[in-house]
Amino acid sequence: MGYSHKAYSRTGNRDKNEDSYCVFTGERVLCAALADGMGGFSGGEIASETVIQAFEQALERDVMTLPVNIILYANDMILQRQKELGNKMKTTAAVVRIDDTWAHIAHVGDSRVYAFKDAKVVFQTLDHTAAQMSVEVGEITPQEIRSHPDRCVLTKALGSSDELRPSLTQLPKDSFDCILMCTDGFWGSVTEKDMCNCLSQSCSPQQWLELMQEIRDKNILNDDDNNTAIAIMKQREG
């Protein structure tokens, strides 16, 4: 495929880690998924783990399964588990598939996907949150989302409806050279400028993640949330 990747997930100072992730690599495709279970609902960690189970099951059947279909499948599984367990578990999700031609991206909630070219952001998913809605009506700037009181108020989540509509994007393969997927516990303390500066100093996904983690750790005070990130980098020829 010509891509390398590195991922990590930390609990922070929370009692449990409700983030989940998985990366799959094949001869013609790289697929990655992450999910952030909603802590305000019982079973958030089960909901995020269900996304990864759906991801793995879908790829076992067909490695070229589109990310949107994986998310919809995961949503159906979560709704079924809500009935079985008698709770209202919910989660965000972001799924990426990079093939010979495109990067297919689908997401729900505030787990983000960024694409970079020459250490500059060329694409960013938009959060399904009340804060993002405030951006869209001109009340705040995108940069103010991180400090907005409604940053974590989701307008979409897996487990909320059987008529879920994920946001979809296709990027031509030549339009990017790196992708970053991350939960809000990561991007909430690492700005887009930080991401680009760290990328410009990095020769590998691991180095990129480590530099960003250093910045995140410096910016965290008392509320250290679960934090997860997946860094994907096009391998340099020669």
Disulfide bonds with the S-S distance in Angstrom:
none
